[in-house]
Amino acid sequence: MSDHVTWEACLRCGALAAVGWAPVIRIIGAPAENRPVEFDCPAGCQVGLDELAQAHGLPAHHSSAGGPGQRPQAADGGGPA
């Protein structure tokens, strides 16, 4: 679940798409950083969370728990964001 939503140009079609953001802990002991955790394009485009992060100047998540499409761990420890 996201903390806030921004409207961004879809990386596929350019339409305004909703991007949900939440604080995520990438490295244990490091501060949480706001990262995209949800994406919804009205045209139905599929964009990966790592691709969205990189488009916003953030590094890819690279979770050891899963591959592409794996959702990051929420900062509150409550499971996938």
Helices and strands as residue ranges (DSSP letters): E 4-9, E 16-24, E 33-40, H 49-55
